[in-house]
Amino acid sequence: MMSVPESIVLDRHSIPQDILECILDNLQDDKSILASCTLVCGSWSEPSRRRLFRTLRRRSKKEEDAGGSFLQFLRQHPYPHLIRVLELYAFGQYLCTRHILPVILSRLSNLAELRLWGLDTRCGCEATDEHKAASSLQLYRLERLEFNHLAHDTTMSFLQALGHFSEITTLVINCDAIIRPSPSGVTIVQRLAADVWPITSERLRVRSISMRGSIAATTSSLLYSVLAVTPSVRSLRTIRVTFDSARDLRVCASLLPLCANLREVHFGQWLTFDQKDYEAWDHIDLGSCDMLEECTIATTMIPFASEPGDSLDSRLQQNMSIINVLSRLPRSVHHVTIILYEADPDLGSLRDCYDWEQIQRILSTIAGQLRYITFKIVDNHDASNRYTQIRNLVAAQTAVLQKVLSIQIAELKDGW
């Protein structure tokens, strides 16, 4: 019987590293299997453990001090350096962004994403030596920071949370509440230059901002607060904003020319405006944003209905006021995206609530500078066979444009 040379006998655990990584990637959503993989052998332990502890989600329901209770949990964590994504859910509870947050950050040396939900950022603690030491350490970098439904006692507590960072690639603020009146749209530029703030974040760079305001803190006041205390006005490349009033829209638009290196702007809507408020779009001019390359606009989300009799005309006027903003874009823009909404079972919204001849005229005026146009369709009914009908309808309505421009038509399901 021939024997296999000992030099070519493979250990049953000797899997090429790239194949092992691929196997573990497909198991990363199953924590129990990953935990078992850490016990297979030494070569499996480290990559399995990396995936097992990569994302930490913690929900706090009983403790009033969610930040303090999480810090106690973190002190007992065996591998805090492996945590890359941290999500804290604690609606109505406290997380002191002045003292507790920097201690948490100091213990998570490789953190890339931080997502906070429902916390109250008021300070109710006393600064200990550990807090003071953490606050004096170097600033932190994050790929993504999310504030979702946070309640900030003052604007300063909101800004103190940002003051712990030197760079945030993407900053997401979703329906936060801040006790501070929104600045006036008339004096916004002067106030941004003249206001003196007790706290500044001179080294903070934010590359992309996505903001949705609330009744207690409009989108414009959030954006104003960030730009007022950081050099983000120079570092910003992308801004995504949603708003629920014409005034909020005007203030946001007045801030955009201050962002000298802005490349992309996305205008969305959260709530519908009153009909008269759509006149605000006629005064939005992005011509001074001379570095802008891409622009996305979302048309109205008003549900389709046959009554009252003038509803179709009003929606048509509203949509065309929004789309007409594209006729006032700077020459630097080379890509335009228009988000359309279909709310009618018989595709009546796309037929009756958009003036396709006017859309073609508007886009024809800027065709020479555009590389392509994207139409994204949001279908309220989401039926499996409807998207083909919708795509064919939009393609037919833009047939003339397709002779001079590259047009993409896509379905939009989640966000932008």
URTA-V72524 format. One record per pair of residues at least 4 apart in sequence whose C-alpha atoms are under 8 Angstrom apart, sorted by the first residue. I is the first residue (numbers start at 1). J is the second residue. Records with the same first field share a line. If there is no record, write none. Layout:
I->J, J
This chain:
4->8, 9
5->9
10->14
13->41
15->19, 20
16->20
17->21
18->22
19->23
20->24, 44
21->25, 47
22->26
23->27
24->28, 34, 47, 48, 51
25->51
27->31, 33, 34
28->34, 51, 52
30->34
31->35, 52
32->36
33->37
34->38, 48, 49, 51, 52
35->39, 48, 49, 52
36->40
37->44, 45, 48
38->42, 44, 45, 46, 48, 49
39->44, 45
40->44, 45
41->45
42->46
43->47
44->48
45->49
46->50
47->51
48->52
49->53
50->54, 82
51->55
53->79, 82, 83
54->82, 83, 84, 85
55->83, 84, 85, 86, 87
56->83, 85, 86, 87
57->86, 87, 88, 89
58->87, 88, 89
59->88, 89, 90
60->66, 88, 89, 90
61->90, 91
63->69, 93
64->92, 93, 94
65->69, 93, 94, 95
66->70, 90, 93, 94, 95
67->71, 94, 95, 96, 100, 101
68->72, 95, 100
69->73
70->74
71->75, 100, 103, 104
72->76
73->77
74->80, 104, 107
79->83
80->107, 108, 109
81->107, 108, 109, 110, 111
82->108, 110
83->108, 110, 111
84->110, 111, 112, 113
85->111, 112, 113, 114, 115
86->111, 113, 114, 115
87->114, 115, 116, 117
88->115, 116, 117
89->116, 117, 118, 119
90->94, 117, 118, 119
91->117, 118, 119, 120
92->118, 119, 120
93->118, 119, 120
94->119, 120, 121, 122, 123
95->100, 101, 119, 120, 121, 122, 123
96->100, 101, 120, 121, 122, 123, 124, 125
97->101, 102, 121, 122, 123, 157, 160, 161
98->102, 123, 157, 160, 161
99->103, 123, 125, 127, 131, 132, 135
100->104, 131
101->105, 161
102->106, 131, 134, 135, 164
103->107, 130, 131, 134, 135
104->108
105->109, 111, 140
106->134, 137
111->142
112->141, 142, 143, 144
113->142, 143, 144, 145
114->142, 144, 145, 146
115->145, 146, 147, 148
116->146, 147, 148, 150
117->147, 148, 149, 150
118->148, 149, 150, 151
119->149, 150, 151
120->150, 151, 152, 153
121->150, 151, 152, 153, 157, 158
122->152, 153, 157
127->131, 132
128->132
129->133
130->134
131->135
132->136
133->137
135->164
139->164, 165, 166
140->164, 165, 166, 167
141->165, 166, 167, 168
142->165, 167, 168, 169
143->168, 169, 170
144->168, 169, 170, 171, 172
145->168, 170, 171, 172
146->171, 172, 173, 174
147->172, 173, 174, 176
148->172, 173, 174, 175, 176
149->174, 175, 176, 177
150->175, 176, 177
151->176, 177, 178
152->157, 158, 176, 177, 178, 179
153->157, 178, 179
154->158, 178, 179, 180
155->159, 178, 179, 180, 225
156->160, 198, 199
157->161
158->162, 178
159->163, 199, 225, 226
160->164, 199
162->201, 204
163->200, 201, 204
165->203, 204
166->203, 204, 205
167->203, 204, 205, 206
168->204, 205, 206, 207
169->205, 206, 207, 208
170->206, 207, 208, 209, 210
171->206, 208, 209, 210
172->209, 210, 211
173->209, 210, 211, 212, 213
174->211, 212, 213
175->212, 213, 214, 217
176->213, 214, 216, 217
177->214, 215, 216, 217
178->216, 217
179->216, 217
180->216, 217
181->217, 221
182->217, 218, 220, 221
183->187, 188, 221, 224
184->188, 251
185->247, 250, 251, 254
187->191
188->192, 251, 254, 255
189->193, 254, 255
190->194
191->195
192->224, 227, 228
193->228
195->228
197->229
199->229
200->229, 230
201->229, 230, 231
202->229, 230, 231
203->230, 231
204->230, 231, 232
205->230, 231, 232, 235, 236
206->232, 235, 236
207->232, 235, 236, 237, 238
208->236, 237, 238, 239
209->236, 238, 239, 240
210->239, 240, 241
211->219, 222, 223, 240, 241, 242
212->218, 219, 241, 242, 243, 270
213->217, 218, 219, 220, 222, 242, 243
214->218, 219
217->221, 222
218->222, 243, 248
219->223, 241, 242, 243, 248, 252
220->224, 248, 249, 251, 252
221->225
222->226
223->227, 252
224->228, 255
225->229
226->230, 232
227->231, 232, 233
231->235
232->236
233->258, 259, 260
234->259, 260, 261
235->259, 261
236->259, 261, 262
237->261, 262, 263, 264
238->262, 263, 264, 265
239->262, 264, 265, 266
240->265, 266, 267, 268
241->266, 267, 268
242->267, 268, 269, 270
243->248, 249, 268, 269, 270, 271
244->248, 249, 269, 270, 271, 272, 273
245->249, 273, 277
246->250, 273, 277, 278, 280
247->251, 280
248->252
249->253, 280
250->254, 280, 284
251->255
252->256
253->257, 284, 285, 286
255->259
256->262, 286, 289
257->286, 288, 289
259->289
260->289, 291
261->291, 292
262->289, 291, 292
263->291, 292, 293, 294
264->292, 293, 294, 295
265->292, 294, 295, 296
266->295, 296, 297
267->295, 296, 297, 298
268->297, 298, 299
269->298, 299, 300, 301
271->301
272->300, 301, 302
273->277, 278
274->278
275->314, 318
278->282, 318, 321, 322
279->283, 321
280->284
281->321, 322, 325
282->321, 322, 324, 325
284->325
285->325, 328, 329
286->328, 329, 330
287->328, 329, 330, 331
288->330
289->330
290->330, 331, 332
291->332, 333
292->330, 332, 333
293->332, 333, 334, 335
294->333, 334, 335, 336, 337
295->333, 335, 336, 337
296->336, 337, 338, 339
297->322, 323, 337, 338, 339
298->322, 338, 339, 340
299->318, 319, 322, 323, 338, 339, 340, 341
300->315, 318, 319, 340, 341
301->341
302->315
303->343, 344
304->343, 344, 348, 349
305->311, 312, 344
306->311, 312
307->311
310->314
311->315
312->316, 352, 353
313->317, 353
314->318
315->319, 353
316->320, 352, 353, 354, 355
317->321
318->322
319->323, 353, 354
320->324, 354, 355, 358, 359
321->325
323->338, 359
324->328, 362
325->329
326->362, 363
327->362, 363, 365, 366
329->333
331->369
332->369
333->369, 370
334->369, 370, 371, 372
335->370, 371, 372, 373, 374
336->370, 372, 373, 374
337->373, 374, 375, 376
338->373, 374, 375, 376
339->375, 376, 377, 378
340->350, 375, 376, 377, 378
341->349, 350, 377, 378, 379, 380
342->347, 348, 349, 350, 377, 378, 379, 380
343->347, 348, 349, 379, 380, 381
344->348, 349, 380, 381
345->381
347->351, 390
348->352, 353
349->353, 354
350->354
354->359
355->359
356->360, 397, 398
357->361
358->362
359->363
360->364, 398, 400, 401
361->365
362->366
363->367, 401
364->368, 401
366->370
367->404, 405
370->405
371->405, 406
372->405, 406, 407, 408
373->405, 406, 407, 408
374->407, 408, 409, 410
375->407, 408, 409, 410
376->409, 410, 411, 412
377->390, 409, 410, 411, 412
378->411, 412, 413
379->387, 412
382->386, 387
383->387
385->389
386->390
387->391, 411
388->392
389->393
390->394
391->395, 409, 410
392->396
393->397
394->398, 409
395->399, 409
398->402
399->403
400->404
401->405, 407
402->406, 407
412->416
